[in-house]
Amino acid sequence: MGRNHIMLYSLLIISLLVFIIGCTQKLSVTTTECDSITNPNAKLAYCAKINLNEGECNLRSESDIKHACLANFALNNNDSSFCDKMTDVSFINPCYQQIATATSNAVLCAKIENKPNMERDVCYGNIAANTKNISLCNNIESSDMKTLCIAAIKKDVSLCKSITDVNLKSLCAEVDKQ
């Protein structure tokens, strides 16, 4: 074999090894990369995906990044105790709602503030629909949402006529098609 063939063969082996190592290494996002992002929205979206532990989340200086980190950790572990450690309602409510829905734990819905977006009602409705447990609909404060919940589980469109909210009435009209 000539010298060029040996060089080509060596380059091929090295390239193959680099490819194999690159494909088997776990991709990780570091806090250093997170800290280098200057755009606040991009930083929040990117840094929230870092799978840190609680202690590492608490070390984050920016409140929204800290809360997003805790929420991500809570969701990844289906552990609502991390929702309890947050102080920003814009993170707390979705944290409880997503874990409640993922675990079908309606007790967590009671921890959600219902205003301004009826988030607690949505939580109970989601779990009621997922579990087909009509009694959970009774926990819903909004009469229109409660009716929608019951109609969806019973698949009874005739209940929809009493709903006054146009959007909910429209949703209700589709319950027998689901």
C-alpha positions as CSV (number, residue, x, y, z in Angstrom):
1,M,0.0,0.0,0.0
2,G,1.3,3.4,-0.9
3,R,1.7,6.3,1.5
4,N,-1.5,8.0,0.1
5,H,-3.6,4.9,0.6
6,I,-2.4,4.7,4.3
7,M,-3.2,8.4,4.8
8,L,-6.7,8.0,3.2
9,Y,-7.4,4.9,5.2
10,S,-6.3,6.7,8.5
11,L,-8.5,9.6,7.7
12,L,-11.4,7.4,7.0
13,I,-10.9,5.6,10.4
14,I,-10.6,8.9,12.3
15,S,-13.7,10.3,10.6
16,L,-15.6,7.2,11.4
17,L,-14.5,7.3,15.1
18,V,-15.4,11.0,15.3
19,F,-18.8,10.3,13.8
20,I,-19.5,7.4,16.2
21,I,-18.4,9.3,19.2
22,G,-20.5,12.3,18.1
23,C,-23.6,10.1,17.7
24,T,-23.3,8.4,21.1
25,Q,-22.5,11.4,23.3
26,K,-25.5,12.9,25.1
27,L,-26.3,16.4,24.0
28,S,-26.3,18.7,27.0
29,V,-27.3,22.3,27.4
30,T,-25.1,24.1,30.0
31,T,-25.9,26.9,32.3
32,T,-23.0,28.8,30.7
33,E,-24.8,28.6,27.3
34,C,-28.0,29.8,29.1
35,D,-26.2,32.7,30.7
36,S,-24.7,33.9,27.4
37,I,-28.2,34.5,25.8
38,T,-29.2,38.2,26.0
39,N,-32.7,38.2,24.5
40,P,-35.0,37.7,27.5
41,N,-37.7,35.7,25.7
42,A,-35.1,33.4,24.0
43,K,-33.3,33.0,27.3
44,L,-36.4,31.9,29.1
45,A,-37.4,29.5,26.3
46,Y,-33.9,28.0,26.1
47,C,-32.9,28.0,29.8
48,A,-36.2,26.5,30.9
49,K,-35.3,23.3,29.0
50,I,-32.1,22.8,31.0
51,N,-32.8,19.8,33.2
52,L,-31.3,21.0,36.5
53,N,-32.0,19.9,40.0
54,E,-33.8,22.0,42.5
55,G,-30.6,23.4,44.0
56,E,-29.3,24.5,40.6
57,C,-32.7,26.1,39.7
58,N,-32.6,28.1,43.0
59,L,-29.2,29.4,42.0
60,R,-30.6,31.2,39.0
61,S,-30.6,34.9,39.5
62,E,-33.4,35.8,37.2
63,S,-36.8,35.1,38.8
64,D,-38.6,34.0,35.6
65,I,-35.7,31.6,34.7
66,K,-35.7,30.2,38.2
67,H,-39.5,29.6,38.1
68,A,-39.3,28.1,34.6
69,C,-36.5,25.8,35.7
70,L,-38.5,24.7,38.8
71,A,-41.6,24.2,36.7
72,N,-39.6,22.1,34.2
73,F,-38.1,20.0,37.0
74,A,-41.6,19.5,38.6
75,L,-43.1,18.4,35.3
76,N,-40.2,16.0,34.5
77,N,-40.6,14.4,37.9
78,N,-44.5,14.7,38.2
79,D,-43.8,16.3,41.6
80,S,-46.1,19.2,42.5
81,S,-44.0,20.1,45.6
82,F,-41.8,22.1,43.3
83,C,-44.8,24.2,42.2
84,D,-45.3,25.1,45.9
85,K,-41.8,26.6,45.9
86,M,-42.7,29.2,43.3
87,T,-44.0,32.7,43.9
88,D,-45.1,33.8,40.4
89,V,-48.8,32.7,39.7
90,S,-48.0,32.8,36.0
91,F,-45.8,29.8,36.6
92,I,-47.6,28.2,39.6
93,N,-51.0,27.7,37.9
94,P,-49.7,26.0,34.8
95,C,-47.3,23.9,36.9
96,Y,-50.2,22.5,39.0
97,Q,-52.5,22.1,36.0
98,Q,-50.0,20.2,33.9
99,I,-49.0,17.8,36.7
100,A,-52.7,17.4,37.7
101,T,-53.6,16.5,34.2
102,A,-50.6,14.2,33.7
103,T,-51.3,12.3,36.9
104,S,-55.1,12.6,36.9
105,N,-54.8,14.1,40.4
106,A,-57.8,16.5,40.8
107,V,-56.6,17.5,44.3
108,L,-53.9,19.6,42.7
109,C,-56.6,21.6,40.8
110,A,-57.8,23.0,44.1
111,K,-54.4,24.7,44.5
112,I,-54.9,26.7,41.3
113,E,-56.2,30.3,41.4
114,N,-59.2,30.4,39.2
115,K,-59.0,34.0,38.1
116,P,-58.6,35.5,35.5
117,N,-58.6,32.6,33.1
118,M,-60.7,30.0,34.9
119,E,-57.6,27.8,35.1
120,R,-58.9,25.7,38.0
121,D,-62.1,25.0,36.1
122,V,-60.1,24.0,33.0
123,C,-58.0,21.7,35.3
124,Y,-61.1,19.9,36.7
125,G,-62.6,19.7,33.2
126,N,-59.5,18.1,31.7
127,I,-59.2,15.5,34.4
128,A,-62.9,14.8,34.3
129,A,-62.8,14.3,30.5
130,N,-59.6,12.1,30.7
131,T,-60.9,9.9,33.4
132,K,-64.6,10.0,32.4
133,N,-65.4,11.0,36.1
134,I,-68.5,13.2,35.8
135,S,-68.4,14.0,39.5
136,L,-65.3,16.2,39.0
137,C,-67.5,18.5,36.8
138,N,-69.2,19.5,40.1
139,N,-66.0,21.3,41.2
140,I,-66.2,23.7,38.2
141,E,-67.4,27.2,39.2
142,S,-68.5,28.4,35.8
143,S,-72.0,27.1,35.1
144,D,-71.3,27.1,31.3
145,M,-68.0,25.2,31.7
146,K,-69.7,22.8,34.2
147,T,-72.4,22.1,31.6
148,L,-69.8,21.6,28.8
149,C,-67.9,19.1,31.1
150,I,-71.0,17.1,31.8
151,A,-72.1,17.2,28.1
152,A,-68.7,16.0,27.0
153,I,-68.6,13.0,29.3
154,K,-72.2,12.1,28.6
155,K,-71.7,12.9,24.8
156,D,-75.1,14.7,25.1
157,V,-75.3,17.8,22.8
158,S,-78.8,18.6,24.1
159,L,-77.3,19.9,27.3
160,C,-75.5,22.6,25.2
161,K,-78.6,24.7,24.7
162,S,-78.3,26.2,28.2
163,I,-74.7,27.5,27.6
164,T,-74.6,31.2,27.1
165,D,-70.9,31.7,26.2
166,V,-70.7,31.5,22.4
167,N,-67.2,29.8,22.4
168,L,-68.2,27.2,24.9
169,K,-71.5,26.6,23.1
170,S,-69.6,26.0,19.9
171,L,-67.2,23.5,21.6
172,C,-70.2,21.8,23.2
173,A,-71.9,21.3,19.8
174,E,-68.9,19.0,18.9
175,V,-69.0,16.7,22.0
176,D,-70.9,13.9,20.3
177,K,-68.2,13.8,17.5
178,Q,-65.3,13.1,19.9
